[in-house]
């Protein structure tokens, strides 16, 4: 919905779109953020975009038992090293890891400490 979307990210989405998915916690963040907006044109446009474009284009992957187990192990490991991580980042990392997927984010620093997780920042050249 950005007025000036990053052309590099758009190019990567065009290349890899059919391989992409959204972790359930990310879907939560998107819908929560949208619903926090006051009712009006902007919120309606975002709701329609999420419903018609995002939800229609990307499967939403669940935080399941395998993800919870991996997350628990990684959370304990990182905390023992003095690197606690936000719970939701761990959920996203776990879903990607157990699904054999790459986390694509502009906040790669939040995910690089997770062991065995592939992370890419498509906004970096």
Buried (B, 14 or more C-beta within 10 A) or exposed (E): EEEEEEEEBEEBBEEEEEEBBBBBBBBBBBBEEBEEEEEEEEBEEBBEBBEEEBBEEBEBBEBEEEBBEBBEEBBEEBEEEEEEBEEBBBBBBBBBBBBEBBBBBEEBEBBEBBEEBEBBBBEEE
